[in-house]
């Protein structure tokens, strides 16, 4: 477990280093080429519209962190215009809490997030790069069904209380800010991580006497804000390429001494 | 090396924070009706007072003694979670007759937290009482969700 964790952290740090190296070399190459070529007003680049499918590897660890909990999350993103990516994320959540002397709780639900990411790394020549360092925004929505099959309240004065609560459907809606890195590690294979901050837009706890333990895709149901970390594996599927014209401002001409 | 160690420690902290312990109850689970005792000076003014109590018991069979020989400014009594009303008999010291108070309410079970389990919250509807020694009574807080707030005032 320790070795796996150290490996995971090392991969994370190596990715950050590789991104910076490629950025530096790209800038140097760009500077060299710019010095050799005359100034241009427009340039045409080949824009790759690859479909990048990802699976969140950090969710695999969830049952070890919270017994009884299962999560799965997949994502799909594609570059729409240079440095802007449209993103869709889908997931599933399942939770079971068994405390025979208190209560037994089950829940399961689905979520989806849609949003955009902005790549802040400069583009490489011929647009062959697929690494991105990005920030973005998501709008998330979840539907959760939860059931309390039994609960027990001890009362030594009037008598103990035993009961159950039938299935309830709860929805969550939230806004999310994302920042992260996706680095190519092999042909058509990327590895990436992201950190996320979320804030709830609705009040799901007001419509039920059982506040959701976890809102799928959001986090702890008793909090209005949540933070999360993802570590994902991506597979890029080339779909099509397009030609995109970049308009550059005209360069100024310096005259001789007045 | 130090930077990598900081990253590892930071992520370990995040993961440990994510590990919600469902075996620890950190919230107070005591939900009781709190009754304060007051002396009515006139139609507007009153002051809090202490009541010398011989006993307080539940109004059901068999009765349960809740308070015995005590001088209190206020008392906290458990409400019946199996019915929509609770009755109590309050017997002050050195008097023959006791007073009975009946509280009518609605109940709702609520999951306090995974570590604490369920508790019952009450919303007081009406209050009835005898006037052997009680001058009047008022509901100051209808929502009974803890033990800290005063819910009913009895004026002597």
Interface residues (C-beta under 8 A of the other chain):
Chain A: X5 X6 X9 X10 X12 X13 X65 X66 X97 X99 X102 X103 X105 X148 X151 X152 X153 X155 X157 X158 X159 X161 X163 X165 X209 X210 X211 X213 X220 X222 X227 X229
Chain B: X4 X7 X8 X11 X14 X15 X18 X19 X20 X22 X58 X60 X64 X66 X78 X79 X80 X81 X82 X83 X86 X108 X109 X110 X111 X113 X114 X116 X117 X118 X119 X120
